[in-house]
């Protein structure tokens, strides 16, 4: 009986946290059964949709005027997402203490660096289903990471990652392919 009561209390706490965060951040939409075990922070008008049964651990931060969509059954652990366009994360993804940035924040040419960023400084990020991104990895603008792939710890992802591979390093290199 104690386990059932404890389960009801835990679900009630998660429901209260979901309700509180949706009141605090009008740009946040949370699916059914989202478990906020840590904290969420939204900045600069970002719009965030988090899918059913996704778990949030530690501090997960979203910033920028863009849009973020997180699929169902994901785990976000101390993740930072900076978006000016869009970041899409598929279902069943694991993101561990990593950064996703769909923009350069500044223009690259020296004579334009202090001017407002132009559209060429940003491009959407797409992370397909069942991707695992390791701690301290950095995913840059315009990248698509294929389903069932793994991004190793501290990897800098600058170009697309095919499905069912493991990439590591800076620049990223494919070190393993999963065969069916």
HELIX and SHEET records of a PDB file:
HELIX    1   1 UNK A    2  UNK A   24  1                                  23    
HELIX    2   2 UNK A  110  UNK A  112  5                                   3    
HELIX    3   3 UNK A  119  UNK A  121  5                                   3    
SHEET    1   A 6 UNK A  28  UNK A  30  0                                        
SHEET    2   A 6 UNK A  47  UNK A  50  1                                        
SHEET    3   A 6 UNK A  67  UNK A  70  1                                        
SHEET    4   A 6 UNK A  86  UNK A  89  1                                        
SHEET    5   A 6 UNK A 125  UNK A 127  1                                        
SHEET    6   A 6 UNK A 144  UNK A 145  1                                        
SHEET    1   B 8 UNK A  35  UNK A  36  0                                        
SHEET    2   B 8 UNK A  55  UNK A  57  1                                        
SHEET    3   B 8 UNK A  75  UNK A  77  1                                        
SHEET    4   B 8 UNK A  94  UNK A  96  1                                        
SHEET    5   B 8 UNK A 132  UNK A 133  1                                        
SHEET    6   B 8 UNK A 150  UNK A 151  1                                        
SHEET    7   B 8 UNK A 165  UNK A 168  1                                        
SHEET    8   B 8 UNK A 173  UNK A 177 -1                                        
SHEET    1   C 6 UNK A  39  UNK A  42  0                                        
SHEET    2   C 6 UNK A  59  UNK A  63  1                                        
SHEET    3   C 6 UNK A  80  UNK A  82  1                                        
SHEET    4   C 6 UNK A  99  UNK A 101  1                                        
SHEET    5   C 6 UNK A 138  UNK A 139  1                                        
SHEET    6   C 6 UNK A 156  UNK A 157  1                                        
END                                                                             
